[in-house]
C-alpha cells in the first residue's frame, strides 16, 4: 500500500489558492509499481498528481509552505526591527560576564538611609554627599549591588538581606549574595569608613554547601555571632567569629528546626528568638511566625505558649524583615508584606506585650517615602529587609534592600512571550484559512510504498491507525471550518478586507509583544554605574505657553528616568502653569524669567543641587536608557559637553552643517546643547562671564546660536577635547506635529547659525581643528 506524510493541500477538495504543507519525496517508479498500484491507490494518486511529478527524484514545495514562509519572514523582520529600535540592551559595561545575570528571584540591591530617628530616614542622595573620586555628585542609592560584588571578583546575581555591625566609625555590612556559578546564597561582607557612602567589598564571609541568607550578626559575652538562615540544612546554626569579619566557625546548632529569617534579642531579662517554620503541614508560607525564649542566646530554647504566634495571610507581616530595634524605650519588629509578590514591602510593628504566655503588637508607620518611578527605581517593585543602627553621634543609619522587578518575573515574562507567539501562529493560520491557502489532508498510512524492499517490522506502520484516523477527522473539520469562514467572510467586500487587515495588524502587535516579553527584559531602564557608584542629575528645559502640551508629556516621561532628581522649567513668556498640572515622579520647579531670551537657558541657578545638568529641549523625546547612557559618559568626562546631536563646522567661510554631513566626513566639533549634559557650575559661569558678554548679545540679536556660543566658550577655555557624542537609539521631535517648532525653516536656520560661527570665531578662536571622530568608544555608543 502506498502512503505519504501529512499534507496540507489547498488544491484537493476545494477552491482557493492551492497548496499544502511542503513535502519532498524521492520516488523510484517501475513499470510494475505503476501498473499494480493504479487502481488500489487512487487517493495516493490524487495527492501525487497534485503535489509531485512522476519524474525520478522530484521535490515540490507547496503554496502553503510558501505562505507560511512569507508570513514567518515578514513577522520575524517586524519583531527584529521592534527589538532593535524599541528594546534597550542596558548592559553594564565592564562587568564580568558571570555577574548580574537575570534571575528569577529578582535583582535585589542595597541602599543607605539616614535620619534623626528610625522613623525619619531619608535616602543618601538627600544628604548631598559628593564623592569626586567616584564621579558621584551626589552619591545615590543603591550603594551595594551585584555589580559591586562581581567587579570585586565575586560573581553575584543580586545582593539582599543587609545587616550592619558598627565598630566605632567603621560600618560592616553583611548580606546575602547569590553566587552566579553555584546559584546558591553565600554571605558577603563589605566595609565603609564614611558612614555608608562608599563600600569596600571584603569578600565571602561564610560559604556552606547549602543556601545561606539573612546573616543576623550580634554581640554576646565579648564574642561576635552570626545566625544566618540555612533552613535547607534543616536546622538553625550559630557561628562565632574567630577573625572578624572574614573567618567564622560553627559554635552550636541551637535548634533542630528549619527556621527562616530568625533573630535573637534581649528583652525583659530574657533572650527571645523569632523565626518562621514553613515546613509544617497546614503552615501558610510567609504567614507563619514562632517565638522561643531562653536565658542565653546559646539556649536551651523553650516555645512560646501561643506558638505559632501567627499562621495567617502572607500580607500581614508575620515573616521577619530585618533586625528589631529599640527607640524611646519601645521595641519594634519589622515584618514582610508578601501579598502581591514575595517581599513586596516592609511593615513595622510596636511590640506592646512580650512574655512567655502573651504576645501583642500593633502596626506603626515607618515614615519612609515610597518610590515613585516604578520599575525605573532601584526599589520600585519591592523592598523586604531593613536594619537600622544608632551611631555614636546619635544619628541613625539604615540599610534597606530593594528590587525593581517582582518575584518570578523572568518566568512570568517567558510564559507571556510564548503565549503571544502561539497566538501569532493561530492568527497566521486563520488568515491562511480565510485566503484558502491552508488545506489539510492526512494519508491512510505513513510509509512510502516505493522505497524498494522493506522489513516486515515496518508493516504495522503502513496500515491506518488511531492517530492517523483522528488527524484525518481533525483536518476534515478544519477544512469545513475554512469553507464556512470563507462563506461568512467574503474577502471581496469591505468587511472581509477589514477583517483580514485587523487580523494581520493583531499578528504584528502580538509578535512585538512576544519579542518584548522574551527579549525585552523587565521593562526597567536602569542607570549605569561608574566605579560601582550611582548619581543623579537635574533636567532643565526652556519653554513658553504655546508649548505647554509638549511640556506635560515631557515631564511625565522623563521624571520616571532613574537618575533624574529634579526638573527645572525655564519659563520665558506667557502665563506659567500650575505645578498641579504636571504628572511628575520628581519635584518640578518653574523659574519664570522677566525677558524672553535664549541666554536664560544657561543662567546660574544656586538652587540646583546636582553638578550634572541635562539641557534638553521640551520637544525631544528619547528613551530613558539613552539618557542614562549619556549621563554615564558625562560622568566619565565631566569637563566636556556630552550630548546626542553632533555637528561639524568647517569651510571658508565657515558653514554650519547637519549630522549627515558630519557623518559623511567622519567627525564632529560641536554638540548641540538642546540635548546635552554639562557641569552646571562650570558651564553657567563661563556663559555669564565678562568674556562672553559680546557673544550673549549676538544670541539676543539673532534669537539663536546660544548652544554654538557655549561650544566656543568650552573650546576657548581648554586645549583638550571638549565635546563627546552618544548616539540615541531613537529620538522624536514632537514640535513637528504641533507647528510650534522654533526652527521650522532649516535653510534659514542654518544660514543664521553660519553667521554666528563667523562672529564667534573672531571672538573666541576657531573650532575647525577640534574635530572628533565617530566610533572611538569601546562600548560602541558613538557609532
C-alpha positions as CSV (number, residue, x, y, z in Angstrom):
1,X,0.0,0.0,0.0
2,X,1.2,3.5,-0.8
3,X,1.4,6.3,1.7
4,X,2.7,9.8,2.3
5,X,3.4,12.3,5.1
6,X,0.7,14.6,6.4
7,X,-0.2,17.0,3.6
8,X,-1.8,20.5,3.8
9,X,-3.3,21.0,0.4
10,X,-5.4,23.7,-1.0
11,X,-6.0,22.1,-4.3
12,X,-7.6,19.0,-3.0
13,X,-11.3,19.2,-2.1
14,X,-11.9,22.8,-2.6
15,X,-11.2,26.0,-4.3
16,X,-9.0,28.8,-3.3
17,X,-5.2,29.2,-3.5
18,X,-3.7,25.7,-4.0
19,X,-1.1,24.2,-1.8
20,X,-0.4,22.3,1.4
21,X,2.4,21.6,3.8
22,X,5.6,21.3,1.7
23,X,6.9,17.8,1.3
24,X,9.7,16.2,-0.7
25,X,9.8,12.7,-1.9
26,X,12.4,10.8,-3.8
27,X,10.4,8.3,-5.9
28,X,11.6,5.1,-7.5
29,X,8.9,4.1,-10.1
30,X,8.9,0.9,-12.0
31,X,6.5,-0.3,-14.6
32,X,5.3,-2.9,-12.1
33,X,4.6,-0.3,-9.5
34,X,2.9,2.0,-12.0
35,X,0.6,-0.8,-13.2
36,X,-0.1,-2.7,-10.0
37,X,-1.0,0.3,-7.8
38,X,-3.0,2.4,-10.3
39,X,-6.4,1.1,-9.1
40,X,-5.6,0.4,-5.4
41,X,-4.1,3.7,-4.6
42,X,-6.5,6.2,-6.1
43,X,-6.3,8.6,-3.1
44,X,-2.5,8.5,-3.3
45,X,-2.6,9.2,-7.0
46,X,-4.6,12.3,-6.3
47,X,-2.1,13.5,-3.9
48,X,0.8,12.6,-6.2
49,X,-0.9,14.3,-9.2
50,X,-1.4,17.5,-7.2
51,X,1.9,17.6,-5.4
52,X,4.7,15.6,-7.1
53,X,5.6,15.0,-10.7
54,X,6.2,11.4,-11.9
55,X,9.8,12.1,-12.7
56,X,12.5,10.5,-10.6
57,X,13.9,12.4,-7.6
58,X,11.3,15.1,-7.7
59,X,10.7,17.6,-4.9
60,X,7.7,20.0,-4.7
61,X,7.2,23.0,-2.4
62,X,3.6,23.7,-2.0
63,X,1.8,27.1,-1.9
64,X,1.1,26.6,1.8
65,X,4.7,26.3,2.6
66,X,5.3,29.5,0.6
67,X,2.6,31.2,2.6
68,X,3.9,30.2,5.9
69,X,7.5,31.0,4.9
70,X,6.5,34.5,3.8
71,X,4.5,35.1,7.0
72,X,7.4,33.9,9.1
73,X,9.9,36.2,7.3
74,X,7.6,39.2,7.5
75,X,6.7,38.8,11.1
76,X,10.2,37.9,12.0
77,X,11.5,41.0,10.4
78,X,8.9,43.1,12.2
79,X,9.9,41.5,15.5
80,X,13.6,42.0,14.9
81,X,13.0,45.7,13.9
82,X,11.0,46.2,17.0
83,X,13.6,44.6,19.2
84,X,16.4,46.7,17.6
85,X,14.6,50.0,17.9
86,X,12.5,49.7,21.0
87,X,14.3,47.3,23.3
88,X,17.2,48.8,25.2
89,X,20.2,46.5,25.7
90,X,21.0,48.1,29.0
91,X,24.2,46.1,29.8
92,X,26.5,47.2,32.4
93,X,29.8,47.6,30.6
94,X,32.9,46.5,32.3
95,X,31.2,43.7,34.4
96,X,32.2,40.1,34.4
97,X,30.1,38.1,32.1
98,X,29.4,35.8,35.1
99,X,27.9,38.5,37.2
100,X,24.5,40.3,37.3
101,X,22.7,37.7,35.2
102,X,18.9,37.9,35.0
103,X,17.5,35.9,37.9
104,X,14.0,34.5,38.6
105,X,14.4,35.6,42.2
106,X,15.0,39.2,41.2
107,X,17.6,41.9,41.0
108,X,18.0,42.9,44.6
109,X,20.4,45.7,45.7
110,X,21.1,47.7,48.9
111,X,20.6,51.3,49.7
112,X,21.7,53.5,52.7
113,X,19.4,55.9,54.6
114,X,20.0,58.5,57.3
115,X,17.8,60.1,59.9
116,X,17.5,61.6,63.4
117,X,15.4,58.6,64.3
118,X,14.3,55.3,62.7
119,X,11.1,57.0,61.7
120,X,12.7,59.9,59.7
121,X,15.0,58.0,57.4
122,X,16.0,59.7,54.1
123,X,18.0,58.2,51.2
124,X,21.6,59.0,50.8
125,X,21.0,61.3,47.8
126,X,19.1,63.7,50.0
127,X,22.1,64.1,52.2
128,X,24.0,65.7,49.3
129,X,27.2,63.6,49.8
130,X,29.7,64.3,47.0
131,X,32.5,61.9,46.0
132,X,34.7,63.4,43.3
133,X,36.8,60.2,43.0
134,X,33.7,58.1,42.1
135,X,32.2,60.9,39.9
136,X,29.0,60.8,42.1
137,X,27.6,64.3,42.6
138,X,25.8,63.5,44.8
139,X,26.1,59.8,45.8
140,X,22.8,58.0,45.1
141,X,21.3,54.7,46.0
142,X,21.8,51.8,45.6
143,X,25.3,51.8,47.1
144,X,25.9,48.0,47.0
145,X,24.8,45.9,44.0
146,X,25.5,42.7,42.2
147,X,28.0,44.9,40.2
148,X,29.8,45.8,43.4
149,X,30.5,42.1,44.2
150,X,31.1,41.0,40.7
151,X,33.7,43.7,39.9
152,X,35.4,42.7,43.1
153,X,35.8,39.2,41.9
154,X,32.7,37.5,43.5
155,X,30.2,36.9,40.7
156,X,26.8,37.8,42.0
157,X,23.3,37.9,40.6
158,X,21.9,40.0,43.4
159,X,22.6,41.2,47.0
160,X,19.9,41.3,49.7
161,X,19.1,40.8,53.4
162,X,21.6,43.5,54.7
163,X,22.7,43.6,58.4
164,X,25.0,46.2,59.9
165,X,27.7,45.8,62.5
166,X,29.1,49.0,63.9
167,X,32.7,49.3,65.3
168,X,33.3,52.9,66.2
169,X,33.3,54.9,63.0
170,X,33.5,51.8,60.8
171,X,30.4,50.1,59.4
172,X,30.4,46.4,58.3
173,X,27.7,45.2,56.1
174,X,26.8,41.5,55.9
175,X,24.4,40.4,53.2
176,X,23.2,37.5,51.1
177,X,24.9,37.4,47.7
178,X,23.6,34.8,45.1
179,X,26.6,33.2,43.5
180,X,26.2,33.3,39.7
181,X,28.0,30.0,39.3
182,X,26.6,27.8,42.1
183,X,23.3,29.6,42.1
184,X,23.1,29.5,45.9
185,X,23.2,32.2,48.5
186,X,26.5,33.0,50.3
187,X,27.2,35.6,53.0
188,X,29.2,38.6,51.7
189,X,30.7,41.4,53.7
190,X,31.7,45.0,52.9
191,X,33.2,47.8,54.9
192,X,32.6,51.6,55.0
193,X,34.6,54.3,56.7
194,X,32.4,57.2,55.5
195,X,29.1,56.3,57.1
196,X,28.0,54.2,54.2
197,X,28.7,56.5,51.2
198,X,31.2,54.1,49.8
199,X,31.8,50.4,50.5
200,X,34.9,48.2,50.1
201,X,34.0,44.6,49.2
202,X,35.9,42.3,51.5
203,X,34.7,39.0,50.1
204,X,32.7,36.0,51.2
205,X,32.5,35.7,54.9
206,X,30.6,32.4,55.0
207,X,30.0,29.7,52.3
208,X,28.4,26.4,53.0
209,X,27.2,23.6,50.8
210,X,23.6,24.8,51.2
211,X,21.8,28.1,50.7
212,X,22.6,30.9,53.2
213,X,20.8,34.2,53.7
214,X,19.6,36.6,56.4
215,X,23.1,37.0,58.2
216,X,21.9,38.2,61.6
217,X,25.0,39.5,63.5
218,X,25.1,40.4,67.2
219,X,27.4,40.6,70.3
220,X,27.3,38.3,73.3
221,X,29.8,37.9,76.2
222,X,32.6,39.6,74.2
223,X,32.1,37.4,71.1
224,X,30.5,38.3,67.7
225,X,28.0,35.8,66.5
226,X,26.2,35.3,63.2
227,X,22.9,33.4,62.9
228,X,22.3,33.0,59.1
229,X,19.2,31.4,57.6
230,X,20.2,27.9,56.4
231,X,16.8,26.1,56.5
232,X,17.9,23.9,53.6
233,X,20.1,22.1,56.1
234,X,17.1,21.5,58.4
235,X,18.3,23.4,61.5
236,X,19.3,26.8,62.9
237,X,23.0,27.3,63.4
238,X,25.1,29.8,65.3
239,X,28.5,30.8,64.1
240,X,31.2,32.6,66.1
241,X,33.8,35.0,64.6
242,X,37.4,33.8,65.0
243,X,38.9,36.5,62.9
244,X,36.2,39.2,62.3
245,X,34.8,39.8,59.8
246,X,36.1,37.1,57.4
247,X,36.6,33.9,59.5
248,X,33.7,32.1,61.3
249,X,33.3,28.8,63.0
250,X,30.2,26.8,63.8
251,X,29.6,27.3,67.5
252,X,26.4,25.5,68.1
253,X,23.3,24.1,66.4
254,X,20.8,25.9,68.6
255,X,17.6,24.3,67.3
256,X,16.8,21.2,65.1
257,X,14.2,23.2,63.3
258,X,14.4,24.8,59.8
259,X,13.5,28.3,60.9
260,X,13.9,31.1,58.3
261,X,14.7,34.8,58.8
262,X,15.4,34.5,62.6
263,X,16.8,36.9,65.1
264,X,17.7,36.9,68.8
265,X,17.0,39.9,71.0
266,X,17.3,40.6,74.8
267,X,14.1,41.9,76.3
268,X,12.7,41.9,79.9
269,X,15.6,39.8,81.3
270,X,15.3,37.0,78.7
271,X,16.5,36.3,75.2
272,X,13.9,35.9,72.6
273,X,14.1,34.1,69.3
274,X,11.7,35.0,66.5
275,X,11.5,32.9,63.3
276,X,9.3,31.1,60.8
277,X,8.9,27.4,60.1
278,X,7.3,26.9,56.7
279,X,7.8,23.1,56.7
280,X,4.9,22.0,58.8
281,X,1.6,20.6,57.5
282,X,-1.0,23.4,57.3
283,X,1.6,26.1,57.6
284,X,0.9,29.2,55.5
285,X,4.1,30.2,53.7
286,X,5.4,33.6,54.6
287,X,2.4,33.9,57.0
288,X,3.8,31.9,60.0
289,X,5.8,33.2,63.0
290,X,7.1,31.4,66.1
291,X,8.6,32.8,69.3
292,X,11.1,31.0,71.6
293,X,12.7,32.2,74.8
294,X,15.8,31.4,76.9
295,X,18.2,32.8,79.5
296,X,21.0,32.7,76.9
297,X,21.4,33.0,73.2
298,X,23.0,29.6,73.3
299,X,19.9,28.0,74.7
300,X,18.2,25.9,75.7
301,X,15.1,27.3,74.0
302,X,11.5,26.9,75.1
303,X,8.5,27.6,72.9
304,X,6.1,30.4,73.5
305,X,2.8,29.3,74.9
306,X,0.8,30.6,71.9
307,X,3.1,29.2,69.1
308,X,2.6,29.7,66.3
309,X,2.1,33.3,67.1
310,X,0.8,33.8,63.5
311,X,-0.3,31.4,60.8
312,X,-2.2,33.9,58.7
313,X,-2.3,35.6,55.3
314,X,1.2,36.3,53.9
315,X,0.5,40.0,53.6
316,X,0.1,40.5,57.3
317,X,3.9,40.9,58.0
318,X,4.4,37.7,60.0
319,X,7.7,36.8,58.4
320,X,10.6,38.9,59.8
321,X,12.1,41.6,57.6
322,X,15.2,42.6,59.4
323,X,16.7,43.5,62.8
324,X,14.2,44.7,65.5
325,X,15.2,48.0,67.1
326,X,14.5,49.9,70.3
327,X,13.5,53.6,70.1
328,X,12.4,55.7,73.1
329,X,12.3,52.6,75.2
330,X,9.9,50.7,72.9
331,X,10.7,47.5,70.9
332,X,9.8,47.4,67.2
333,X,9.7,44.4,65.0
334,X,10.0,44.5,61.2
335,X,7.9,42.2,59.1
336,X,7.4,41.4,55.4
337,X,4.3,42.0,53.4
338,X,4.4,39.3,50.8
339,X,0.9,39.8,49.5
340,X,1.3,40.8,45.8
341,X,4.8,39.2,45.5
342,X,7.4,37.9,47.8
343,X,8.9,40.7,49.8
344,X,6.6,43.4,48.4
345,X,7.2,45.8,51.3
346,X,8.2,46.0,55.0
347,X,5.8,46.7,57.8
348,X,6.8,47.9,61.3
349,X,5.1,46.7,64.5
350,X,5.4,48.1,68.0
351,X,5.7,45.2,70.5
352,X,3.4,46.0,73.4
353,X,3.4,42.7,75.3
354,X,6.1,40.0,75.2
355,X,6.0,37.3,77.9
356,X,6.3,33.5,77.8
357,X,2.5,33.4,77.7
358,X,1.4,36.5,75.8
359,X,2.4,38.5,72.7
360,X,0.9,41.6,71.3
361,X,2.0,44.1,68.7
362,X,0.4,46.9,66.7
363,X,1.5,48.3,63.3
364,X,3.0,51.8,63.1
365,X,4.2,53.8,60.1
366,X,7.9,53.9,59.3
367,X,7.6,57.2,57.5
368,X,9.9,56.5,54.6
369,X,8.8,57.8,51.2
370,X,7.6,55.2,48.7
371,X,9.4,55.1,45.4
372,X,7.5,56.9,42.6
373,X,9.4,55.9,39.4
374,X,8.1,52.4,39.1
375,X,10.5,49.8,37.7
376,X,13.0,52.5,36.9
377,X,13.6,53.0,40.6
378,X,16.1,50.6,42.2
379,X,13.4,49.6,44.8
380,X,10.4,50.4,42.7
381,X,8.8,46.9,42.8
382,X,9.6,45.8,46.4
383,X,11.7,46.1,49.5
384,X,11.7,43.4,52.2
385,X,14.5,44.0,54.7
386,X,15.7,46.8,56.9
387,X,18.4,47.2,59.6
388,X,18.8,50.4,61.5
389,X,21.6,51.3,63.9
390,X,22.3,54.3,66.0
391,X,25.7,55.8,65.7
392,X,27.8,57.3,68.4
393,X,26.9,60.7,67.1
394,X,23.2,60.0,67.8
395,X,22.4,59.8,64.1
396,X,20.6,56.7,62.8
397,X,21.8,54.9,59.7
398,X,19.7,52.2,57.9
399,X,20.3,49.7,55.2
400,X,17.4,48.7,53.0
401,X,17.3,46.2,50.2
402,X,15.1,46.8,47.1
403,X,14.2,45.3,43.7
404,X,12.8,46.8,40.5
405,X,11.0,43.6,39.5
406,X,8.6,41.2,41.3
407,X,9.4,37.7,42.2
408,X,9.3,35.2,39.3
409,X,9.3,38.0,36.7
410,X,11.6,36.1,34.3
411,X,9.4,33.0,34.2
412,X,6.3,35.2,34.0
413,X,7.6,37.1,31.0
414,X,8.7,33.9,29.2
415,X,5.3,32.4,29.6
416,X,3.5,35.5,28.3
417,X,6.0,35.8,25.5
418,X,5.4,32.2,24.4
419,X,1.7,32.7,24.6
420,X,2.0,35.7,22.4
421,X,3.9,33.7,19.8
422,X,1.4,30.9,19.9
423,X,-1.4,33.5,19.4
424,X,0.5,34.9,16.4
425,X,0.7,31.4,14.9
426,X,-3.0,30.9,15.4
427,X,-3.7,34.2,13.6
428,X,-1.4,33.3,10.7
429,X,-3.3,30.0,10.3
430,X,-6.6,32.0,10.5
431,X,-5.5,34.3,7.7
432,X,-4.4,31.3,5.7
433,X,-7.8,29.7,6.1
434,X,-9.6,32.9,5.1
435,X,-7.4,33.2,2.0
436,X,-7.8,29.5,1.2
437,X,-4.0,29.0,1.4
438,X,-4.3,26.3,4.1
439,X,-6.0,22.9,3.4
440,X,-5.2,19.7,5.2
441,X,-5.1,16.1,4.0
442,X,-3.8,13.1,6.0
443,X,-2.8,9.8,4.2
444,X,-4.1,6.4,5.1
445,X,-0.7,5.3,6.2
446,X,2.7,6.7,6.9
447,X,5.3,4.8,5.0
448,X,6.1,5.4,1.3
449,X,5.3,2.4,-0.9
450,X,8.0,3.0,-3.5
451,X,11.2,2.7,-1.4
452,X,12.1,-0.8,-2.5
453,X,12.3,-3.8,-0.3
454,X,11.2,-3.3,3.3
455,X,11.3,-5.2,6.5
456,X,8.2,-6.9,7.8
457,X,8.7,-5.0,11.0
458,X,7.5,-1.8,9.2
459,X,4.3,-3.3,8.0
460,X,2.2,-2.2,11.1
461,X,3.2,1.4,10.4
462,X,1.8,1.2,6.8
463,X,-1.7,0.5,8.0
464,X,-4.2,3.1,9.1
465,X,-4.0,3.6,12.9
466,X,-6.0,5.5,15.5
467,X,-3.6,8.5,15.4
468,X,-3.9,9.0,11.6
469,X,-7.7,8.5,11.8
470,X,-8.0,11.2,14.4
471,X,-5.8,13.5,12.5
472,X,-7.9,12.9,9.3
473,X,-11.0,13.7,11.3
474,X,-9.4,16.9,12.7
475,X,-8.2,18.1,9.3
476,X,-11.6,17.3,7.8
477,X,-13.3,19.6,10.4
478,X,-10.6,22.2,9.8
479,X,-11.3,22.2,6.1
480,X,-15.0,22.5,6.7
481,X,-14.3,25.4,9.1
482,X,-12.2,27.1,6.4
483,X,-15.1,26.8,3.9
484,X,-17.6,28.1,6.5
485,X,-15.3,31.1,7.3
486,X,-14.9,32.0,3.6
487,X,-18.6,31.7,3.1
488,X,-19.4,34.0,6.0
489,X,-16.5,36.5,5.4
490,X,-16.4,37.5,1.8
491,X,-13.0,38.9,1.0
492,X,-14.3,40.8,-1.9
493,X,-16.3,43.0,0.5
494,X,-15.1,45.9,2.6
495,X,-15.9,43.9,5.8
496,X,-13.9,41.0,4.6
497,X,-10.9,43.1,3.8
498,X,-11.2,44.9,7.1
499,X,-11.2,41.5,9.0
500,X,-8.0,40.5,7.1
501,X,-6.3,43.8,7.8
502,X,-7.2,43.8,11.5
503,X,-6.1,40.2,11.9
504,X,-2.7,41.0,10.3
505,X,-2.3,44.1,12.5
506,X,-3.1,42.0,15.5
507,X,-0.5,39.4,14.5
508,X,2.1,42.2,14.1
509,X,1.2,43.7,17.5
510,X,1.4,40.3,19.2
511,X,4.7,39.5,17.6
512,X,6.2,42.7,19.0
513,X,4.6,41.9,22.4
514,X,6.1,38.5,22.4
515,X,9.6,39.8,21.5
516,X,9.2,42.4,24.2
517,X,8.3,39.8,26.8
518,X,11.0,37.3,25.9
519,X,13.9,39.6,25.0
520,X,13.0,43.0,26.4
521,X,13.9,42.3,30.0
522,X,11.8,43.6,32.9
523,X,10.9,46.8,31.2
524,X,13.1,48.8,33.6
525,X,15.5,51.2,32.1
526,X,18.3,51.2,34.7
527,X,21.1,53.6,35.4
528,X,24.7,52.8,34.6
529,X,27.2,52.7,37.5
530,X,30.6,54.3,37.3
531,X,33.2,52.9,39.7
532,X,30.3,51.0,41.3
533,X,28.5,54.2,42.1
534,X,25.4,55.9,41.0
535,X,24.4,59.6,41.0
536,X,21.7,62.0,39.9
537,X,21.3,65.0,37.6
538,X,18.9,67.9,37.1
539,X,16.8,68.1,34.0
540,X,16.5,71.6,32.6
541,X,14.3,72.8,29.8
542,X,13.2,76.2,28.4
543,X,9.7,76.8,27.0
544,X,6.7,79.1,26.9
545,X,2.9,78.9,27.0
546,X,2.3,77.7,23.4
547,X,4.3,74.5,24.1
548,X,2.5,73.5,27.3
549,X,1.1,70.3,25.9
550,X,4.7,69.3,24.9
551,X,5.9,70.1,28.4
552,X,3.3,68.0,30.1
553,X,4.2,64.9,28.1
554,X,7.9,65.7,28.6
555,X,7.7,65.9,32.4
556,X,5.6,62.7,32.7
557,X,8.1,60.7,30.6
558,X,11.5,62.0,31.9
559,X,10.5,62.3,35.5
560,X,10.4,58.4,35.6
561,X,14.0,58.1,34.4
562,X,16.1,56.6,37.2
563,X,18.7,59.3,37.7
564,X,16.6,62.4,37.3
565,X,16.4,64.3,40.6
566,X,14.5,67.4,39.7
567,X,13.0,69.1,36.6
568,X,13.6,72.8,36.2
569,X,11.4,74.6,33.7
570,X,12.8,78.0,32.5
571,X,9.6,79.9,31.6
572,X,10.3,82.5,29.0
573,X,6.9,84.1,28.3
574,X,3.2,83.7,28.7
575,X,1.1,82.6,31.7
576,X,3.0,80.0,33.7
577,X,1.2,76.7,34.5
578,X,0.5,75.4,38.0
579,X,2.6,72.6,39.3
580,X,-0.5,70.6,39.9
581,X,-0.9,70.4,36.1
582,X,2.1,68.0,35.8
583,X,2.2,64.3,36.4
584,X,5.7,64.0,37.7
585,X,7.6,61.5,39.8
586,X,10.2,64.1,40.9
587,X,9.9,67.7,42.0
588,X,9.2,70.3,39.3
589,X,10.4,73.9,39.7
590,X,9.3,76.6,37.3
591,X,11.8,79.5,37.0
592,X,9.9,82.4,35.5
593,X,12.1,84.9,33.5
594,X,11.5,88.6,33.0
595,X,12.9,88.7,29.5
596,X,12.4,86.2,26.7
597,X,16.0,85.3,25.9
598,X,17.7,82.1,24.9
599,X,20.5,83.2,27.2
600,X,18.2,82.2,30.1
601,X,18.9,78.6,29.3
602,X,22.4,78.8,31.0
603,X,21.5,81.2,33.8
604,X,23.3,80.4,37.1
605,X,20.9,78.8,39.5
606,X,22.1,78.3,43.1
607,X,19.0,76.1,43.8
608,X,20.3,73.3,41.5
609,X,21.6,70.6,43.9
610,X,23.5,68.4,41.4
611,X,26.6,69.0,39.5
612,X,25.2,67.5,36.3
613,X,22.6,69.3,34.3
614,X,20.9,67.8,31.3
615,X,19.8,70.7,29.0
616,X,17.0,69.0,27.0
617,X,14.5,70.8,24.7
618,X,10.9,70.1,25.6
619,X,10.2,68.8,22.1
620,X,12.7,65.9,22.1
621,X,11.5,62.5,23.2
622,X,14.0,59.6,23.6
623,X,14.3,56.6,25.9
624,X,15.4,56.8,29.5
625,X,18.1,54.3,28.6
626,X,19.6,56.8,26.1
627,X,19.5,59.4,28.8
628,X,21.2,57.1,31.3
629,X,23.9,56.2,28.8
630,X,24.6,59.9,28.2
631,X,24.8,60.5,31.9
632,X,27.4,57.7,32.4
633,X,29.6,59.1,29.6
634,X,29.4,62.6,31.1
635,X,30.5,61.2,34.5
636,X,33.5,59.7,32.7
637,X,34.3,63.2,31.2
638,X,32.7,65.9,33.4
639,X,34.8,68.6,31.8
640,X,33.1,68.1,28.4
641,X,29.7,68.8,26.8
642,X,28.2,65.3,26.3
643,X,25.2,65.1,24.0
644,X,23.1,63.4,21.4
645,X,23.3,65.7,18.3
646,X,26.7,66.2,16.7
647,X,27.5,68.9,14.1
648,X,30.6,69.6,12.0
649,X,31.5,73.2,11.1
650,X,34.2,73.8,8.5
651,X,34.8,75.6,5.3
652,X,36.0,79.1,4.3
653,X,33.9,80.9,5.1
654,X,32.6,78.8,8.0
655,X,29.4,77.0,7.4
656,X,27.1,75.3,9.9
657,X,26.3,71.7,8.8
658,X,24.0,68.9,10.0
659,X,24.7,65.4,11.3
660,X,24.5,63.8,7.9
661,X,27.4,66.0,6.7
662,X,29.3,65.2,9.9
663,X,29.0,61.5,9.4
664,X,29.9,61.8,5.8
665,X,33.2,63.4,6.9
666,X,33.5,61.1,9.9
667,X,33.8,63.8,12.5
668,X,32.2,66.5,14.7
669,X,33.3,69.5,16.6
670,X,30.0,70.8,18.1
671,X,27.4,69.1,20.3
672,X,24.0,70.8,20.4
673,X,23.1,71.8,23.9
674,X,19.4,71.3,23.3
675,X,20.2,67.7,24.3
676,X,23.5,67.6,26.3
677,X,24.9,67.1,29.7
678,X,27.2,69.6,31.3
679,X,28.7,70.8,34.6
680,X,26.2,73.2,35.9
681,X,28.7,75.3,37.7
682,X,31.4,75.4,35.1
683,X,29.2,75.8,32.0
684,X,27.0,78.5,33.5
685,X,29.9,80.5,34.9
686,X,31.6,80.5,31.6
687,X,28.5,81.5,29.7
688,X,27.8,84.5,32.1
689,X,31.4,85.6,32.3
690,X,32.5,89.1,31.1
691,X,34.3,87.5,28.2
692,X,31.0,86.0,26.9
693,X,29.0,89.2,27.1
694,X,29.5,90.1,23.5
695,X,28.6,86.6,22.5
696,X,25.4,86.8,24.5
697,X,24.5,90.0,22.7
698,X,24.8,88.1,19.4
699,X,22.4,85.5,20.7
700,X,19.9,88.1,21.7
701,X,20.2,89.8,18.3
702,X,19.5,86.6,16.2
703,X,17.5,84.8,18.9
704,X,19.6,81.8,18.0
705,X,23.1,80.3,18.5
706,X,23.2,80.0,22.3
707,X,24.4,76.4,22.0
708,X,27.1,77.3,19.5
709,X,28.4,80.0,21.8
710,X,28.7,77.6,24.7
711,X,30.7,75.2,22.5
712,X,33.1,78.1,21.6
713,X,33.5,79.1,25.3
714,X,34.4,75.5,26.2
715,X,36.9,75.2,23.4
716,X,38.4,78.6,24.4
717,X,38.9,77.5,28.0
718,X,40.7,74.2,27.2
719,X,43.2,72.9,24.7
720,X,41.9,69.3,25.1
721,X,38.8,67.6,23.8
722,X,35.6,69.4,24.9
723,X,32.7,67.5,23.3
724,X,31.6,63.9,23.4
725,X,28.8,62.3,21.3
726,X,26.4,59.5,22.4
727,X,24.1,58.1,19.7
728,X,20.5,57.6,20.9
729,X,18.5,54.5,19.8
730,X,15.9,56.9,18.5
731,X,14.6,60.4,19.1
732,X,11.4,62.2,18.1
733,X,10.9,65.9,17.6
734,X,7.3,66.3,18.8
735,X,7.2,70.0,17.9
736,X,6.9,68.9,14.2
737,X,3.4,67.7,15.0
738,X,2.2,70.9,16.5
739,X,3.6,73.7,14.3
740,X,5.4,75.4,17.3
741,X,8.9,74.4,16.3
742,X,11.4,77.3,16.6
743,X,13.4,76.4,13.6
744,X,10.8,75.2,11.0
745,X,12.8,76.7,8.1
746,X,16.0,74.6,8.2
747,X,17.8,76.5,5.4
748,X,17.2,79.9,7.1
749,X,18.1,78.5,10.5
750,X,21.4,77.1,9.2
751,X,22.2,80.5,7.5
752,X,21.8,82.4,10.7
753,X,24.0,79.9,12.5
754,X,26.7,80.2,9.9
755,X,26.7,84.0,10.5
756,X,27.1,83.3,14.3
757,X,30.0,81.0,13.6
758,X,32.0,83.6,11.8
759,X,31.4,86.2,14.6
760,X,32.2,83.7,17.4
761,X,35.4,82.5,15.6
762,X,36.7,86.1,15.6
763,X,35.9,86.4,19.3
764,X,37.0,83.1,20.7
765,X,39.1,81.3,18.2
766,X,38.5,78.5,15.7
767,X,36.8,75.1,16.2
768,X,37.8,73.6,12.9
769,X,40.9,72.0,14.4
770,X,38.8,70.3,17.2
771,X,37.4,67.5,15.1
772,X,36.5,64.3,16.9
773,X,35.9,61.1,15.0
774,X,32.9,58.8,15.4
775,X,33.3,55.2,16.6
776,X,36.1,55.9,19.0
777,X,34.4,54.5,22.1
778,X,34.9,50.8,23.1
779,X,31.3,50.4,24.1
780,X,30.1,51.5,20.6
781,X,27.8,54.2,22.0
782,X,29.1,56.7,19.4
783,X,28.6,54.6,16.3
